[in-house]
Amino acid sequence: MSEKINLSIILGSVRIGRFGEWPAKMIKEVAEKMEGFEVSFIDLKEENLPNFESAVSPAYITNKDYGNEKINSFADKIRGSDAFVMISPEYNHGYSSAIKNAIDSIYVEWNNKPVGFLSYGSAGGARAVEQLREVAVELQMAPIRNGVHIMSPWNLTDEKGQLKSGALDEYEKPMQNMLEQLSWWAKALKNARNS
C-alpha cells in the first residue's frame, strides 16, 4: 500500500451562521471514505490569524519563523499537507478576506502542492474560484481542473437556517471526482518534491 496523502480541507468563511460548514463536513466525510487520504480540517475561524502586516514578503522567510505564533502554527499545518481543498463563499464576485489573509501570511508551505476548490454562491462561487486559481499559480501551487460549485446555497436551508435533508446529495459525485483528481496530482507532486 502506498503512503497516504495528507489532505487539508480549509474552511474559508468566518461569518456567523456560515453555510460552508455543511459542505465542509460532507467533503471531509467523502474524503475519509476514499482510500489514500489522511484528512485534516482547518477552520480559519478557529485559526484566528492576525491581519497580514509583515514588512517582509513571506516569500523571503527562510527560517520557518513568520514572527507570530499563530502564523507559525498555521504554517506548520500547511507544511505538513500534501494537498488542499479550499472552501470559499463568493462575496461581491470574489473570495473571502479570510482566505486571502491566510494565503498571504505564508508562502513556501504552499509551494508545489495541488489545490481543489469547493465554492458556493449565486454563480456557484465560480467567480471566486477563477480568482483563487490565479493566486494559486503565483504561490507555485497546482490548481486542479475539477471543482465543486454549489448554486444558490440560501435555497438549501430551511426557515431556521438549517440544511434541508438531502440538499447536498447531488454534490457527492463531483466531490469524489475532484478528490480523485487531487489525489493524482498530490502523488505526482509529492514524488517530485521528494526526488
N, C-alpha and C positions, 0 to 999 in steps of 0.2 A: 504494500500500500504506500502511495506517495505521501509526502509531507503535506499537512493541511495548510490551506491558505488562511492567513489571519485577515478576516474581513471586518472592517469597522463601518457600522451604519451610523451616520451623523444626522441627527435631527436639528435642522437649521432654523426653526421658529422658536421664539421665546415668548410669544404672546400668551395672554391668559385665554383659556378655552381653545387653544390651537387645535386645528383639525389634524395636523401632521402626526400626532401621537398614534392615531389608528392605522394609517398605512405603515408607519414605522414598526409598530408591533407585528403587523401582518408580514412584512418583508423579512423581519427577523425570524419569525416562525418558519417561513418558506425556506430561508437560507439554512436554518438549523436542521431541516428535514433532508436537505441535499447532502450528498457525500462530498467531503473535501474542504468544508469550511469550518473554521473556528471563529465564532461570531462574537463580536463585542459591540456594545451600544454606547454612543457618545451623544449626550444631550447637551447642546450648547447653553441651554437654560441653567443646567447644573454646573457646567464649567465656569460660567460667570466670568469670562475673560475680560480683562480691562480693555478699554478702547486703545486701539493701536496708536502709539505716540512716539515710538522709538526714533531717535535721531539717525540711527544707522539702519539701513535696509537689512532685513533678516537674511537676505541672500549672502551677506558678508559675515554672518555669525558662524564661526568655525569651531567654537569650543563647546557647543550644545548648551550654552547659557544665554538665555534671552533677557536676563536681568530681572525676571519676575517669576515667583514660584508657581503661580497659576499657569503662566505661559509655558514654563519648563515642564510642568506636569502634563499639560496638553500635548506638548511636543513629544514627550516620551510615548504617549498613546499612539500618536500618528507615526512615529518612528517604528514602532512595533507592528504596524499594519502593513499588509501586502496589497490591499485593495480597499476601495471605499464605495459606499453608496451614500450620496448626499441627498437629503430630503429637503426640498425647498418649496415654500409657497411662492407665488408670484405677486409682488407688490408693485403697482404702478409700472407694469411691463418689465420689472427687474426682479432680482433675487433679494433675499433678506439681508439686512445690515449685519445680522449676527453671523451669517456665513461669510460675508466679506471680511468682517473683523477677524474671524478665526483663520481664514485663508491668509490674510496679510500679516498675521502675527508671527508666523514661522515660514520657513522656506525649504531647506534641504530635505526635511522629513517627508515632503510631498513628492519629491523628485522620483521619476522613473517608476511610477505606480499607476495602475488603471483606476478610473473612476466612472461609476454609472450614476444616473440621476433619476430620482423619483420626484415628481413635481405635481403641484395642484393649483388650480385657478380657473379663470374664465376661459382660457385657451389651453387648459390642461397644464399650465405653467411652462408652456413651450418657449415663450419669450425669455423667461428667466433662465431656462436651461441653455438657450442659444448663447446668452452672455457668459454663463458659467463655463461652457466649453472653451471659449476664447481665453478665459482666465486660467483654466486648467492647462492649456498649452503653454502659457507663459510660466507656469510652475513646473514645466517639464513632466507633466502627467500625460497619460493616455486616456482621453475621454472616449468611451466606447459608444458605438452607434445606438444600440438598443437602449430605450428608456421606458419609464412608466409615467404616463401623463393622465392625471385624474381630473376629469372635467367637472366644472361647477360643483365643488365639494359642499357648498351650502345646501344643495338639494339632497345630499346624502345623510343629513342629520334630521332628527325629529324636533318637535317644538321645545323639547327640554335640552337640546344641544347634543343629544346622544346619537351615535352612529346607528342608522337603520339596519335591521337584520339583513344580511346578505349584500349590503350596499357595495362592498369592495370585491365580491366574488369574481367579477369579470376581470379583475386585475391580477389574479393569481398567476395565470399563464404568462402574461407579459413580465411579471416579476421573475418567474422561472427562466424565461428566455434571456432576460437581462443578466441574471446571475450566472447562467451558463456561459455567456459571452465574457462576462467579467472574470470568471474562473480561468478561461483560456488565456486571456491577456495577463492575468495575475501570475500564472505559472510561467509563461514565456518571459515576463519581465523579471520575475524572481530569479529564474535561471540566469538571465543576463546580468543582474546585479551581483549574483554570487560568483560569476565567472571572472 
